[in-house]
């Protein structure tokens, strides 16, 4: 199964692969194992190299649409905030209140 992430306003589109290893992140956006898959309850964590695949994420603004597409489903979310964090800053993995 494949997944695609698309952010229309900044003209960004990339494949999503499972994992956060250097091999995965050199080729795609990675889905962090142990976090929810898109469409499941909980936080979905996607990661990529900020200066390669995610180089345009600095242009994101609250309200921007992020669309994740799978073969039989599409999930749309909106940006609420952005931040650059270090790998040890795990607060970003906590569930957000709605």
N, C-alpha and C positions, 0 to 999 in steps of 0.2 A: 504494500500500500504506500502511496505517496501523499505528501501534504505540501501545500504551497502557501506561503505567506505573501500578502499583497497590501501595500499601503499606497492607495491611489494618489493622494495629494503630493507626495514626494517622488512619485513614479518609481517605487521600489517593489520588486518581486523576487522571491527566492524559494528554492526548494528547502524543505525541512527534513532533516535526517535525525534518527535516534542517536543520542549520545552527546558528550561534551569533550571528546578526545581531540587532540590536535588533528588527527586524520579527518574526523568529521568536520571540524571547524575550518579546515583549509578548503573545504569543498561546498559547504552548505551552512544553513542556520541549524543549530543543534537544539533538540528537545532534551532538556535536563531530565535524566532518569529519576524516577521517584516523585515527579510532579505530575499533575493531572494532564491527560491528553486533551487536546482541544475538544470542547463539547462536554467533557466530564466535569463533575463538581470539583471545585478547588482551583488553585492557581496553576496555570500552565506557564512554565518558564522556558523561554527560548533564548539561546545565547549565540553569539557570533563575535568575531573579531571586530572591535569598534572601528579600527582603521582600514578594514577591508570590506567585509560584507555589510556591516552596519554603519558605514561612514556617513550616511545621510540622516541617521537617527537624530542628530543634533538639531535637525530642522522640524522635528515633531512638535506639535502644539496640542494642548488640551482640546478634545473634540475630534481630532483626526481619527479616521476610520482605519482599523486593522482588520483585514479579512483573511481567514484561514480556510482553505478549500481542500476537501478530501474527495475521493471519487464519487461519493454519494451524498455529501453534505457540505454546507458552508456555514461558517460561524463568523459573525461580525461583532467586534468590540470597538470601544472608543478609548482613546488615550485620556487618562485623568491627570497624570503628571509624568515627568521624566527625571531621571537622576543617573549619575554615573557612580557606581559602587565598586568597592574592592571585593575580591572573591570571598573574603571572610565576613562580609556584611550580610548576614543571613536574614536580617529583618525584612528584606524584600520578598522573602518566601512566605511570610505570614499572610493568612487570608485577610483580604480587605473587607471592611464592613460595607454593607450596601444600604 
